[in-house]
Amino acid sequence: MSQPDNDSIRKTMAIRVDPDIHAELSLIAQLRGNTLADEHLQAVLKHIERAREETDLAERAEEAIAEIEREAAIRRDAINRLRNRPAATPTPGAEADSSAEPPASPQKRTRRSSDPSDKG
């Protein structure tokens, strides 16, 4: 089985820059013997490296992981409820239902009559 080349597993990014920046970066790439894509990638990698050193960003990443795990637990519980239907045993952490019957569908509320003889 053949291995995919790097270009087939990479993502494409496009950026818009002012003509002056493009001209300068093109010259830098030419003098270094690189392509514009090489220069873009080097700049992005340096940016990521600096971002990894930011403690605030690391803390926010931890919060993002915790949120992802909370959302995954909710979705996992929902999937388990669907897979176990019509099982009467609730998933852990869900409220226990004493009846084995499914809950009745909500009924539409009607306005009560103001007539005291109407017992409805």
KAQUIJO-V755206 format. One record per residue. OMEGA is omega in radians with two decimals (none if undefined). Layout:
# KAQUIJO-V755206
OMEGA, OMEGA
This chain:
# KAQUIJO-V755206
-3.10, 3.11, 3.09, 3.09, -3.08, -3.10, -3.10, 3.13, 3.13, 3.06, 3.13, 3.06, 3.08, 3.09, 3.06, 3.12, 3.07, -3.14, 3.13, 3.13, 3.13, -3.13, -3.12, -3.13, 3.09, 3.12, 3.11, -3.14, -3.14, -3.12, 3.12, -3.09, 3.14, 2.99, 3.04, 3.13, 3.09, -3.14, 3.09, -3.10, 3.11, 3.13, 3.13, 3.13, 3.08, 3.13, 3.12, 3.12, 3.11, -3.13, 3.14, -3.13, -3.13, -3.13, 3.13, 3.14, 3.11, 3.11, 3.12, 3.09, 3.09, 3.10, 3.13, 3.10, 3.13, 3.12, 3.10, 3.14, 3.08, -3.14, 3.12, 3.12, 3.11, 3.14, 3.12, 3.11, 3.13, 3.11, 3.13, 3.10, 3.12, -3.11, -3.06, -3.09, -0.05, -3.12, -3.12, -3.11, -3.14, 3.06, 3.13, 3.12, 3.11, 3.13, 3.12, 3.10, -3.05, -3.13, 3.11, 3.14, 3.08, -3.13, 3.12, 3.12, -3.09, 3.12, 3.13, 3.12, 3.07, -3.14, 3.12, 3.11, 3.09, 3.13, -3.11, 3.14, 3.12, -3.14, -3.05, none
